Amino acid sequence: MPMPLEGMRVLDLTRLLPGPFCTLLLADMGADVIKVEDTDAGDYLRFMPPLSSSGMSIHFHTLNRNKRSIAIDLKRKEGRELLLELATWADVLVEQFRPGVMKRLELGYETIKEVNPSIIYCSITGYGQDGPYRDTAGHDINYLGYAGVLDSTGSADGPPVMCGVQIADLGGGGMFGAFSILTAYIYMMRTGEGQHVDVSMTDGSASWLTVNTGELFMTGEGPARGTQVLQGAFPCYNVYEAGDGYMAVGALENKFWQRLCEILGRPEYGPEQFNPRKTDEMFAWLRDKFKEKTRAGWMEVFAGEDACVSPVLSISEMASDPQVLHREMVVEVEDEKLGRTKTLGIPVKFGATPGEIRRSAPGLGEHTAEVLEMLGCSVGEIEQLKADGVIC
């Protein structure tokens, strides 16, 4: 059975999290992703603890499955020539250097376009290819700070709170990168024309503020942290401490809120859902009430009820949750490097063309010879390139 992106050929020059997550999404759906790494250490993520039994970071394993690795020294003329040859084979090139770096290496979009006019050249950066911050160093927390996401996270009487997931890296960069590549790929398939795609992690993160910015554009003033419904300003949408952890209440629609109030013995609060004069009183009631039972106890109370109440699971608990397991979001695979192991599954379920975990994350340069043979290099030429330090 063919996979959705079978036949798509991708050169991945990225490291760490945003770009590798972008190409992981493509690789899981069948794209042939060749990870182009330097001959020194390769992707820095390879050595970030915790390390697996193979000596490779478990984070690297997760982000780089289904890919091949070729190690080339792009600072060498011979290395750049090899990449240009690979570019004639590829449909997509993804890079994550600061703006201008690829151009200084003589591998910018205009150069690649000369050898392959139909290529999709995706650049993922913190702030984009232009603008006053284009050359500024940063990481996820910095992009979220500029995007307004960080200031929107937390309670009204507390400081901004860091999210436990890298929103800018994974969402603003990785997911928008994959979305942009697929959009450009469809256009290329229709017209034969490639293009440069400029993905900014800050731009992508800011675009997630569709709910938060409505008030700003209507009144000229943005909402203060913790003052909107979806930020926990009202009791119907908040987190409450239980006897052994926390419960999440998402009773936004009044029918859900009324049912929650009935179950908990205070039906008179049903009509007061957004009454600011009753907010503190209802908060105090729910905070005291939820401490009366464990999470399991509350799930028995709310079983089969439309009240939008759920436990707050730890990552360990998530990995054994029956819904997660049923949806195959945690799966056991036979990994060629790790043996029988668990890993995250593929999040999107296709009825006719499902994704697949086909191969383990590659060792540095594991497929260099294989890929160069694909380009027509002889065994002797490959050995000479290796002896000269151009590849490894």
C-alpha positions in Angstrom: 0.0 0.0 0.0 1.5 3.4 -1.0 2.1 6.0 1.7 0.8 9.5 1.4 4.1 11.2 0.6 5.9 8.3 -1.1 8.0 9.7 -3.8 8.7 13.1 -2.1 12.5 13.6 -1.7 13.7 15.8 1.1 17.2 17.2 2.0 17.2 18.0 5.7 20.0 20.4 6.8 18.4 21.1 10.2 19.3 20.4 13.8 17.9 20.1 17.3 14.1 20.4 17.4 12.1 22.7 14.9 13.4 21.4 11.6 13.8 17.8 12.6 10.2 17.8 13.8 9.1 19.3 10.5 10.9 16.6 8.5 9.7 13.9 10.9 6.2 14.7 10.0 7.1 14.2 6.3 9.2 11.1 6.9 6.4 9.4 8.9 4.1 9.8 5.9 6.5 8.3 3.5 8.9 11.0 2.3 12.5 10.0 1.7 14.3 12.3 4.1 18.1 12.5 3.9 19.5 14.2 6.9 22.6 16.2 5.8 25.0 16.6 8.8 28.5 18.0 9.2 31.4 15.6 9.4 32.4 16.7 12.9 29.6 15.9 15.4 26.4 16.2 13.3 23.2 17.2 14.9 23.9 18.5 18.4 20.8 16.6 19.7 22.6 13.3 19.1 24.5 13.8 22.5 21.8 15.4 24.6 20.9 13.2 27.7 19.3 10.8 28.3 21.3 8.5 26.1 19.9 5.2 24.8 21.6 1.9 24.9 23.1 2.7 21.5 24.8 5.7 22.9 22.5 8.1 21.0 20.2 10.6 22.6 16.7 9.2 23.0 15.4 12.6 21.9 17.3 12.2 18.7 15.9 8.7 18.2 12.3 10.0 18.5 12.8 13.0 16.2 14.8 11.3 13.4 13.2 7.9 12.8 12.5 7.1 9.2 15.4 9.3 7.9 18.8 8.5 6.3 22.0 10.4 7.3 24.8 11.6 5.1 27.7 13.5 6.6 29.3 16.2 4.3 31.7 19.1 5.1 29.8 22.0 3.4 32.7 24.3 4.1 34.7 22.4 1.5 34.1 23.1 -2.2 33.8 19.3 -2.9 31.2 19.1 -0.2 29.1 21.9 -1.7 29.3 20.2 -5.1 27.9 17.0 -3.6 25.0 19.0 -2.0 24.3 20.6 -5.4 24.1 17.1 -7.0 21.7 16.0 -4.2 19.7 19.2 -4.9 19.1 18.0 -8.4 17.6 14.8 -7.0 15.4 16.5 -4.3 12.0 18.0 -4.3 12.5 19.8 -1.0 15.4 21.3 0.9 14.9 22.4 4.5 17.5 24.5 6.4 17.5 26.1 9.8 20.6 28.3 9.8 20.5 32.0 10.6 19.6 34.2 7.6 22.5 34.6 5.2 24.5 31.5 6.3 23.4 29.3 3.3 24.2 32.2 1.0 27.7 32.5 2.4 28.1 28.8 1.8 27.1 29.5 -1.8 24.1 27.3 -1.2 21.3 29.9 -1.0 18.0 29.6 -2.7 19.1 31.3 -5.9 22.1 29.0 -6.3 20.0 25.9 -5.6 17.3 27.1 -7.9 19.8 27.2 -10.8 20.4 23.5 -10.6 16.7 22.6 -9.7 14.1 25.3 -10.6 11.3 23.3 -9.2 12.8 22.8 -5.7 10.9 23.9 -2.6 13.5 25.6 -0.4 12.2 26.0 3.2 14.1 28.2 5.7 13.0 27.9 9.3 14.4 30.6 11.6 13.4 32.4 14.8 12.4 35.7 13.4 12.3 35.2 9.6 14.6 36.2 6.7 14.1 39.9 7.1 13.1 42.5 9.7 15.1 44.1 12.6 15.5 40.9 14.6 16.5 38.6 11.7 20.1 38.1 12.9 19.2 37.9 16.6 20.0 34.7 18.5 17.1 33.0 20.3 15.3 29.9 21.5 11.7 28.9 22.1 11.2 31.1 25.1 12.5 34.2 23.3 10.2 33.7 20.3 7.2 33.1 22.6 8.2 36.3 24.5 8.1 38.4 21.3 5.0 36.7 20.0 2.9 37.6 23.1 2.3 34.0 23.9 4.4 33.9 27.0 2.7 36.9 28.5 -0.7 35.3 27.9 0.2 32.2 29.9 -0.3 32.1 33.6 -2.7 33.5 36.2 -3.8 37.2 36.6 -1.9 37.6 39.8 1.2 35.7 38.9 4.2 35.9 36.4 4.2 34.5 32.9 4.5 30.7 33.0 6.6 28.6 30.7 4.7 25.9 28.9 6.1 22.4 29.3 6.0 21.9 25.5 8.1 24.0 23.0 5.3 25.8 21.3 7.4 28.0 19.0 9.8 25.2 18.0 7.2 22.5 17.4 4.2 24.6 16.4 5.5 27.8 15.0 8.5 26.2 13.3 8.0 22.4 12.8 4.3 22.2 12.0 4.2 25.4 10.0 7.3 24.2 8.1 5.6 21.0 7.2 2.3 22.8 6.3 4.2 25.3 4.1 6.2 22.6 2.4 3.1 20.6 1.5 1.3 23.7 0.3 4.3 24.6 -2.0 4.6 20.9 -3.1 1.0 20.9 -4.3 1.6 24.1 -6.2 4.8 22.6 -7.7 3.0 19.5 -8.8 0.5 21.6 -10.6 2.8 24.1 -12.2 6.3 22.7 -12.0 7.5 25.9 -10.2 9.4 25.8 -7.0 9.8 28.6 -4.5 11.5 29.8 -1.3 9.4 29.3 1.9 10.3 31.6 4.8 9.1 30.2 8.1 9.4 32.3 11.2 8.8 30.6 14.6 7.8 34.0 16.0 5.3 34.5 13.2 3.9 31.0 13.6 3.5 31.5 17.4 1.8 34.9 17.0 -0.7 33.4 14.6 -2.0 31.1 17.4 -3.3 34.2 19.2 -6.5 34.3 17.1 -8.6 34.2 20.2 -6.4 36.5 22.3 -6.1 39.3 19.8 -9.8 39.8 19.2 -10.2 42.3 22.1 -7.0 44.1 21.0 -8.2 44.8 17.5 -11.7 45.7 18.6 -10.8 48.1 21.5 -7.2 48.9 21.0 -6.2 47.3 24.3 -5.0 43.7 24.6 -6.4 41.5 27.4 -4.3 41.2 30.6 -3.0 37.8 31.5 -5.5 35.5 33.1 -8.6 37.7 32.3 -10.1 35.7 29.4 -12.4 32.8 29.7 -9.9 30.3 28.1 -7.2 31.6 30.5 -8.9 30.6 33.6 -10.7 33.8 34.5 -13.9 32.0 35.4 -14.5 28.8 37.5 -16.0 26.9 34.5 -12.6 26.6 32.8 -9.8 25.9 35.2 -7.6 23.4 37.1 -8.5 22.2 40.6 -6.5 20.3 43.1 -7.8 16.8 43.9 -6.8 14.4 46.7 -3.9 13.0 44.6 -3.3 15.4 41.8 -5.4 17.8 39.7 -8.6 17.9 37.7 -9.3 19.9 34.6 -12.7 21.5 34.2 -13.7 22.7 30.7 -17.4 23.4 31.2 -17.6 26.3 28.7 -21.1 25.8 27.4 -23.7 26.5 30.0 -25.3 23.1 29.6 -22.0 21.5 30.7 -21.6 24.0 33.6 -25.2 23.5 34.8 -24.7 19.7 34.8 -21.4 20.0 36.7 -23.2 22.2 39.4 -26.0 19.7 39.7 -23.7 16.8 40.1 -21.7 18.6 42.8 -24.8 19.7 44.7 -25.0 23.4 43.9 -27.5 23.7 41.0 -28.1 27.4 42.0 -24.7 28.2 40.5 -25.8 27.1 37.1 -27.2 30.5 35.9 -24.2 32.3 37.5 -21.5 30.9 35.2 -20.1 34.3 34.1 -21.4 36.5 36.9 -18.4 38.5 38.2 -20.1 39.0 41.5 -20.2 35.3 42.1 -16.8 34.3 40.6 -14.8 34.3 43.8 -17.5 32.4 45.7 -17.7 29.7 43.0 -13.9 29.4 42.8 -13.7 28.9 46.5 -16.5 26.3 46.4 -14.8 24.3 43.6 -11.4 24.5 45.2 -12.7 23.0 48.4 -15.0 20.5 46.6 -12.4 18.9 44.4 -10.1 18.2 47.3 -12.7 15.7 48.7 -11.9 12.9 46.3 -9.0 11.4 44.3 -8.9 11.8 40.6 -10.2 8.2 40.2 -13.0 9.0 42.6 -14.0 12.1 40.6 -13.9 10.1 37.3 -16.4 7.7 38.9 -18.7 10.6 39.8 -18.5 12.1 36.3 -18.5 8.8 34.4 -21.0 9.1 31.5 -21.8 12.7 32.3 -21.5 15.6 29.9 -19.6 18.0 32.2 -16.2 18.2 30.6 -14.2 17.1 33.6 -11.0 15.1 33.2 -7.9 14.2 35.2 -4.6 16.0 34.6 -2.3 13.2 33.7 1.5 13.0 34.1 3.5 12.1 31.0 3.9 8.6 32.5 0.2 8.2 33.1 -0.6 9.5 29.6 1.6 6.7 28.1 -0.7 4.0 29.7 -4.0 5.8 29.2 -6.6 3.6 27.4 -7.6 6.2 24.9 -3.9 7.0 24.1 -3.2 3.3 23.6 -6.4 2.7 21.6 -5.3 5.5 19.2 -1.8 4.0 19.0 -0.1 7.1 20.2 2.2 5.0 22.2 3.3 1.9 20.3 5.9 -0.9 20.6 8.3 -1.2 17.6 11.2 -3.4 16.8 14.0 -0.8 16.5 17.2 -2.0 14.7 19.3 -0.1 17.2 17.2 -0.3 20.4 15.5 -3.6 20.0 11.9 -3.9 21.2 11.0 -0.5 22.5 8.1 2.0 22.9 7.8 5.2 21.0 5.2 7.9 20.2 2.9 6.9 17.3 1.8 8.8 14.3 -0.8 11.4 15.2 -2.9 11.6 12.0 -4.9 8.5 11.0 -5.4 8.0 7.3 -8.0 5.5 6.2 -6.3 4.4 3.0 -2.7 5.6 3.3 -1.5 5.4 6.9 2.0 6.6 8.0 4.5 4.0 9.2 7.6 3.8 11.4 9.9 2.1 9.0 13.5 2.6 10.3 15.5 3.7 13.3 17.1 7.1 13.6 20.4 7.0 11.6 23.9 7.0 12.9 26.0 10.0 11.8 26.8 9.4 8.1 25.3 5.9 8.2 23.9 6.3 4.7 26.6 8.4 3.1 28.0 5.7 0.8 24.5 4.5 -0.1 23.3 8.0 -1.1 26.4 8.8 -3.0 26.2 5.5 -4.9 22.6 6.6 -5.7 24.1 9.7 -7.3 26.4 7.6 -9.4 29.7 7.9 -7.4 32.0 4.9 -7.6 33.3 3.0 -4.6 36.8 4.5 -5.4 35.4 8.1 -5.5 33.6 7.6 -2.2 36.7 6.2 -0.6 38.7 9.2 -1.9 36.1 11.7 -0.6 36.3 10.0 2.8 40.1 10.1 2.8 40.1 13.8 2.0 37.7 14.5 4.9 34.8 15.7 2.6 32.5 13.0 3.9 32.4 10.5 6.8 
